[in-house]
Amino acid sequence: MSMVYCLRRASDASLAALLERPDHIFAFVEAENTSVVSEAPGLLARLFGGKLDPVPDFARSDGDEADLDKAWHAIHFVLTGSPDATRRPLSLIVEDWPSIGTKDEHALGKGPAHAVGARAMARFHEELSRVNDDQLRLRYDVEDMAAHDVYHADELLQDIDHGWRYVRDHIDTLRGFAAGAAAAGSGAVVWFG
């Protein structure tokens, strides 16, 4: 089974709401291009004055999601030179972001989602905009990736040029996502699907 990397734009207010109430992550992910409507309180809640914790408005718009497919780890390695978190601005994909809930109760695919704040996303976008494709191509060393157990590197080794185009196309997807998020003053919810 493959592991893909997903991003969805989120305001810092939405991230704070999700970190406080991780059970809302499912409403966040399932939200369409309309607002999520919370349910009315049940009979017992109305009788005893209980209030339902409303689901925040997680309305979506076009372009607020991205999927890096299986290229995620190769992209991270090309950007950072490491298979692991580096705490540098280009270390967006593999980083120690705050977890939204737990792996057992709030898993989306391969574990819990994580919250990337607007400042971190803006820094990432700024740093990524300083690096062009030619510079990234020079960093694309699939043999080094394979030696560092980068996910999907063995498949990328089969055709290095095709692999580079695949990774570059997903870097372009990430560039577009980061630019849109930075322009909106947003961060992101990220997860492995």
N, C-alpha and C positions, 0 to 999 in steps of 0.2 A: 504494500500500500504506500502510495506516495504522500509526501508532506509538502503542502503549499503554504505560502505566507500571504495573509490578507490584511488590508488596512482599510479603515473607515474613518473619515474626517469626523472630529468631535470638538466641540468647544470645551474650554477649561471648566465651565459650569457643568456640562454634561459629564465630563470625566470625574469631577468631584462627586456628582450624584451617583455615578456608577461605583466609585470606590466606597462610598458610604453605604450603598444598597446594591451589592453585586448581583442580587437576584433579578435586577432590571436589565442585566446584560442580554438576556434573551429577547426582551422587547426591543432593545436597541438594535440588535442584529436583524431582527425580523421586520423592523419598521419599513414601511413603503415610503413613497414620496408624499405621504400624508401624515398627519399627527397620530400618535398612539392615543387611543381613548381608554381611560381607566374605567374599571367596572364600578358600579354603584355599590355602596355598603350593603351587606346582607341583612336579613331580618334581625338577627341577634345584635349586630353592631348598631342598627338603628334603635332597637329597644333599649340598649344599655349605653348609648351615647358613644359607642366606639367609632373611630374614624378610619377610613381606609387610607393607607399611604398611597397617594396618587402616583401613577407612573409618569415620570417626566415626559415632556414632549420631545421625542426623538425624530422629528420630521427629517426626511432625507431630500436631497436634491441630486440631479444628475452630476456625475463626475466626482462624487465624494467617496467613492470606493476604488480600490485597486487590488489586484491579485498578481503576485510575483511568481506564481506557479512554483516549479521546482528550482528556479534560478536564484532563490533568495540567499542561499549560503554562499554561492559563487559571487553574487553581487557584494555581499558583506565582505568577503575576502578581498575582492578587487578594490573596494573602497578603503579598507582598513589594514590590509596585509596580515590579518589574523583571522582564525576561525572562531575566535571567542570575543566576548565583550571587551571593549577597550576604553570606554568612558570618554572617547574623543567625539567631536561633533559628527563625524561620518559614521559612527557606530550606532545606527538606528535600528537595524534589523535584529542583531544579536546584542542585546543590552539588558541590564538589570532594571527594567521599568517596573513600576508598582503593579502588582497583580490585582486584577479585578476578581475577587473571590478566590475560591480554592479549586484545585484540580478535580476534586471529587464532586463538588456540588455545582460548580459553575463552568464546567469544561465546554469549550467550543472546539470541537475536533480533537487536537492533541494536547489540550490543557487549558488553563484559564487564559483569558484575554489580558492584555496589559495596556496601561495608560501612558501615552506619550504626550506631554504637555506642549502647549503652543510655543513656548520659548525654545524647547529642544527641537521642535519641528522647524522653526524659523532658522535656528543655527544650522541644522542639517541642510536645509534648502540653500542657505547662503554659501556654505562650504561646497556643496555639490555643484553649485552654479560656477564655481571657480575652476572646476576640473572638466576638461573636454574629453571627447571620445578617444582621441589619439593618446592622451595621457592614460586613460583607463585601459586601452588596448595593451599598452606597455606593461601594465600591472597584471594582465590576464595570463597567468602561468598555471595551466591546468595540471601539470605534473606536480608542482608545489602544492596545489589544492588537494590533489589525491594523497600526497604525502602527509597532509594535515587532516585527512579524513573529512574534507569538505563534502557535504551532502551533494549527491548527483555528479561528482567530479569524474567518476569512472565512465559515465555515459558521455560527458563532455569530451573526454579523451578520444572517443571513437572518431570524431570529426572536429578538429580544433577550430577551423574557420566557421563551420556551421554552429558550433557551440558558442563561439564569440558572438555571432549574430543573435542567437537566442538570448544570451545574457545581456547584450547591449540593448535589445528591444525591451527587455524588462527593466533595465536601468532607465530607459526613456519613459516607461510607464511610471516608475518611481519619481523621476524628475517632475513629470506633469502633476502627479499627486502632491508632491511636496510643495510645488509652486502654488497650486490651488489652495492648499491648507495654509501656507504662509500668507498668501494674499487675503485669506479670510480671517487671519488671526486665530487659526484653529490648530489643535493638536490632532491626535488620532488614537483610536482603539486598534490594537494590532493583535493578531492571533495566528496560530498554525492550524490550518484546516486539513 
